[in-house]
């Protein structure tokens, strides 16, 4: 039996769709987008990740599989539909090689167009740490620990994505723990992306409020 659950969230002018598919036994599934807009699938080096096309995803679920994509369409009802399922014959399906496991990770970030005006500062490139200022307030330790954990997972994913040979792929997968751990890392990063998008949206809203509020301290002091 195959079950499907999904969740949508907004990021700028895009809708992010997270899909969880579970199956009691290896099953080939077809998932199709039902929102009124094109699918922006996860990409690797500019090419849609394995299994993705302009309408949805086709692949094998063995236990559970987490998928994510973006679309410019607004959320409306159920965003995806399970259009077909078929049992997988273990005799004809071979175990994935390490390089196939790595390739399946793809780049699950939505296209840059989906990020709206959340552009990167010219003074702080991705992967660079901003210059620290001892006079500036520091974020809470709990927040820094959470971000460090995500950064560690991203570092591991980067190492997996950068392999260019079978020996490198084997070493990268072994460093994570094995194919099952690679899949677990992929699922955790899908959750991280969703959480980061929500936190970023909340931070933007709070920053806008902070920029727009001014407490009349002197007036209040005279009236108190």
N, C-alpha and C positions, 0 to 999 in steps of 0.2 A: 504494500500500500504506500502511495506517495502522498505527502501532505505539503502544503505551501502556505507560508505566511509572508506578509510584506508590510513595509512601513515607508511613508514618504515624509520628507522634510524639505524646507525651502532654503535656498542659498542664492541671494541676489535674485535674478530673474529666472533661475533654473529650479527644477524639482529634482531632488535626489531620491532614488528609489532603492531600498534595501530589500532583498528577497532571501528568505530561508526556505530551503527545500530539504525534506527528510524522506528517506526511503528505507524500508525494512531489508531490502536486498538490492544489489546493483541494478540500476534502472536508467535507461536512456530517456531523457525528458526534453520537451520543447516548451520554452517559456516565451510568450509574446507580449509585447508592450500594448496596452490598451488605452494609454493616454493620447490625446490629440496632438501629437508632435513626434519628431524623429527621435530615435534612440542615439544617445551619445554614450557609446560603450567604453569600458576601460581600454586603454591603448598601451601598446609597447612599441617604442620607437616610431610613433605615428600610425601604427597599424592596429586595427581592432584585435583584442586578445582572442585566443583560440576559443571557438564556439560561438562568437558573437557575429551578428549581421545587422542590417538596418532595421530589422523587425524585432529581434530578440536574441535568445540564446538557445543553443542545442548542445547537450553534453550528458555525461553520465554522473549520476548521484550514487554514492556508496556510503550510506549512513546519513550524512548531512552535508549540504553545500550552501555557502553564502555567496550571493551575487550582488553587485551594485552597479547602477548606471545613472546617468543624468539625462534630462530632457527639458526643452524649453517650455513644454506644455504645463499648465497648472494642474495640481492634483484634482482628480475627479473620480470618485468611486474607487473601484478596484483597479490599481494601476497595471496589473499583469494577469495573464491567464495561462494556466497549464493546459496546453492544447493537445499534447500527445505524450504517452508513456509506453515504454516497451522494455521487457526484461532483457538483461544482458546475459549472454551465454559466456560463462567463465572460460569455456574451452576456446573461444575465439577472441576473447579480450585479454591482451597481455598486460602485465604489470607495467606501469609507467617507468621510464628511465629517469635518472636524476635530472637530466636536462629538460625532459618533458614536464616534470614537476615544477621546475623553476620557471619555464616558459608559461605555464598555466597561471602563474601569479599575475602576469601582465602589469599594467600600470592602472590601478583602479581609480585614479584621480579623474574627476570630470574634466573636459576640455577647458582651456583657459577662458574661452568665451562664456562658460557657465559660471565663472566666478564674478561676473559683473565688474564693479569698480574696485574690487579687493585686489589691487595690484601691489607688487612688491616694491619696497622702497629702493631707490637707486643707491642708497648708502648702506643697505643691509641685504646682501644677496642670500639666496637660499643656501643653507649650510654654514653661513658665516655668523659668528656670535657678535652682537652689537657691542660697541665699546662700553665698558662699565663706568659708572660715575658713583663714587662713594657717597656723594651727597644726595643721590636719588633714592627714594624708598624702594626697598626690595620686596618682591612678591612673597606671600607666605610660603614657608617650607613645604607644606602639603601640596601646594600648587606646583612648586618646582619639582617635587618628587614625581608627581603625576606626569608632568611634561617630560622629565628625564626618562621615565619608563616608556613613554611613547617614542621618544627619540631613539632609545635602544632598540625597540622593535623595528623602527624605520631603518636604522643602520644595518640590522640583520637582513631586512628585505632588500636594501640597496646592494648588499654583497651577493645575494642570490640573483638579483636582476642583472648584475654586471658580468656574470660568467660568460666565457666565450669558447669553452672547450668541455669535453666530457670529463676529464680529470678535475677541472675547476668546479663543474656542476656537482660531481660526486663529493668533493671536499666541502662545498658550500652547504649541501643538504646534510651531510654528516655533522657539520658544525652546529646546525640547528637542532639536530637530534634524529632526523629521519623524515621520510615523506609525510608521515602523520603529523609531525611537529610543524612541517612547512604549511600543511593545510590549516593547522590550529593558528599559526601566525597570520595566515591570510584572513581567517575569520576574525581574529582579534583586531587586525588593522581595519577591517570593514567597520567594526564597532567604533574604533578610534576615529575614523573619518566622520562618522555620524555625530559623535560626541563633540569633536572639535568644531564642526560646523555650527552646532547649537551654541557652544560656548562663544564662538566668534560672533555670532549674531547677537547674543546677550551682551557681550563686551561692547559691540558697536552701539547698541541702544543705550547702555549705561554711560559710555563716553559722551554720546550726544547730549544726554541729560546733564552730565557734569559740566560740559562746556557751556550749557545754556542757563545754569542756575547761578545766582549771585546772592549771598546772604548779606543783608544790610546790617552788618555787625555794629557799626557806630550808632545807627539809629536805634537798634534794639537795646544797646547799652544805655542810651539816654532815657529810654522809656521804661527800663526795668526798675 
